[in-house]
Amino acid sequence: MTPMLSVLFAFASAFANALNVVTQHMASTAAPAQDKGWRLARYLIRNPLWLFGVAAMVGAFVFQALALYFGRLSVVQSILVTELVFSLVIGRLWLRREVVPAAWASAGVTSAGLAVFLVMSEPQGGHSEATAQAWLPALLTTGGAAAVCAVLAGRGSPMRRAALYATASGIVWAALASFMKSVTDTLAAHGIPAVFASWAVYGVVIAGIAGTLLTQAALHYGPLAISQPFMVIVNPLVSIILGVWLFGEHFTGGATKIAIGALGFAAMVIGVVFLARTAPSFAAAPTESASPA
């Protein structure tokens, strides 16, 4: 029952995050072109659609925490790839955007690849707490990689900047998931006082702020077709590495099944890339108000 709860909460988190990304992208792209920095922030916090996205983001955070408590990091974060599939459904049913058959086919490939990866690779094992000796090099590696991407994103074409900001965002959100898993296990085992005595909870706060800023930059500087695939692919990929590195998760079933699982993951990535290219745009038109109505 516990693994099933983890899967259900992971899908709920993916759906809520799809709502977050779609609505905040619409709100961000509807901002006046001259609004930058604090002027852009002031515009966004007054925009009901953007605030709805914030509420969805909070819901995604809660569902993800529950999923990580009941399940493994590599499984939960991989399921979050379905965010892109949910975005397609939201765009069709809520925003009334036309969806071409190729987009639905790409969504099918993404979902099938995810299913093959999870069934064939069979992530197993793991422990709730990582040692300080494991945390330090992992955080230096992920933090350094995210920082390099963010610095490189400071210049270049809009597509390049969006891709680099999104990559940095995906890395940071994967690190946040590892902090979150540690916090939820500490909460269950030792109660609330122990949570605030743990440094991991402050890692959640810092990574959450950094991840939000990087996500907003990725959504603002380039099209969703560029930023979202990078975010949803980099996040599970780094999370799988951190799950093995920090929590001792491993893959069973022998070389053949693991190889098929890897092919499933590759198919999922290909599906995400083609889905991003064929999905309808969720950017606000210049003449639109920031509303999906």
Salt bridges, closest charged atoms under 4 A:
ASP35 OD1 - ARG39 NH2 3.38
GLU122 OE2 - LYS257 NZ 2.81
ASP185 OD2 - LYS181 NZ 3.85
